[in-house]
Amino acid sequence: MEATYDNKARTWTMLCHLSALIVLLGIPFGNILGPFIVWLFKKNDYPTVDGAGKESMNFQISMSIYAVITLIIAIGFTPLLIGLLFYPVVAAVVALDIIFTIVATVKASDNVPYHYPLTLRIIK
């Protein structure tokens, strides 16, 4: 029975991270909603889901803030040509989001807690 608990906990913990990629299907703020829904329904069942869900949501909120700020700067300063320098930054933010989400999912599959870099700790 212990192994079953560990496998289920690991699966739900992985989903806390992996569900953030639902945004790639075109669901607005799916990167935040995916982890939030998994966390909301499974946080009381598995302690690892509680920690991973908060970590994932904090990271996704942080990356959304960074992406919006850099996009606003890029669009706002495009007439001055300075904004063109920020489009690669927007792409880098999106790429880092995907890469760190995959890394966190792999770590969760190994039962290793993962702390995302560049994260604002909004949800405690």
C-alpha positions in Angstrom: 0.0 0.0 0.0 2.9 2.3 0.7 4.2 2.1 -2.9 0.8 3.0 -4.2 0.7 6.1 -2.1 4.1 7.1 -3.3 3.2 6.6 -6.9 0.0 8.5 -6.6 1.7 11.3 -4.7 4.5 11.4 -7.3 2.0 11.5 -10.2 0.0 14.4 -8.7 3.2 16.3 -7.8 4.4 15.9 -11.4 1.0 17.2 -12.6 1.4 20.3 -10.4 4.3 21.2 -12.6 3.4 19.7 -15.9 -0.2 21.2 -16.0 1.4 24.6 -16.4 2.1 23.7 -20.0 -1.6 23.7 -20.8 -1.0 27.4 -21.7 0.6 26.0 -24.9 -2.9 24.9 -26.0 -4.0 28.5 -26.1 -5.8 28.6 -22.8 -5.2 32.1 -21.3 -3.4 31.9 -18.0 -3.5 28.1 -18.3 0.0 28.2 -16.9 -1.4 29.4 -13.6 -4.8 27.7 -13.7 -3.4 24.2 -14.4 -1.2 24.0 -11.2 -3.9 25.8 -9.3 -6.6 23.2 -10.1 -4.3 20.3 -9.3 -3.2 21.9 -6.1 -6.7 22.9 -5.1 -8.1 19.3 -5.3 -5.1 17.3 -4.1 -3.2 19.5 -1.6 -4.9 17.9 1.4 -4.4 14.4 0.1 -0.6 14.6 -0.5 1.8 16.9 1.3 4.1 17.0 -1.7 1.3 18.3 -3.9 0.8 21.2 -1.4 4.5 22.3 -1.7 4.8 21.6 -5.4 1.6 23.4 -6.2 2.6 26.6 -4.4 6.0 26.5 -5.9 4.6 26.0 -9.4 2.0 28.7 -9.1 4.5 31.2 -7.7 6.8 30.5 -10.6 4.1 30.7 -13.2 2.8 34.0 -11.7 6.3 35.4 -11.7 7.0 34.4 -15.3 3.6 35.9 -16.4 4.6 39.2 -14.7 8.0 39.1 -16.4 6.5 38.3 -19.8 3.8 41.0 -19.6 6.3 43.7 -18.4 8.8 42.9 -21.2 6.1 42.7 -23.8 4.7 46.1 -22.8 8.2 47.6 -23.0 8.8 45.9 -26.4 5.5 47.2 -27.8 5.7 50.6 -26.2 9.2 51.3 -27.4 9.0 49.7 -30.8 8.6 53.1 -32.5 11.9 54.2 -31.0 13.5 50.9 -32.2 14.7 50.3 -28.6 11.6 48.0 -28.1 12.9 45.7 -30.8 15.7 44.7 -28.4 13.0 43.4 -25.9 11.3 40.9 -28.3 14.1 38.4 -27.8 13.8 38.9 -24.0 10.1 38.0 -24.3 11.0 34.9 -26.2 13.6 34.0 -23.6 11.1 34.4 -20.7 8.8 32.0 -22.5 11.6 29.5 -23.2 12.8 29.6 -19.6 9.3 29.0 -18.4 9.0 25.9 -20.5 12.5 24.6 -19.7 12.1 25.1 -15.9 8.7 23.5 -15.9 10.1 20.4 -17.6 13.0 20.3 -15.2 10.6 20.6 -12.2 8.5 17.8 -13.7 11.5 15.5 -14.1 12.6 16.3 -10.5 9.2 15.5 -9.2 9.2 12.1 -11.0 12.4 11.4 -9.0 10.7 12.5 -5.8 13.0 15.5 -5.5 11.5 18.8 -4.4 12.4 21.5 -6.9 12.6 25.2 -6.2 12.3 27.3 -9.4 14.8 30.2 -9.9 13.6 33.7 -10.6 10.5 33.2 -8.5 8.6 35.8 -6.5 7.2 34.1 -3.3 3.7 35.3 -3.5 1.8 32.3 -2.2 3.2 31.0 1.1 
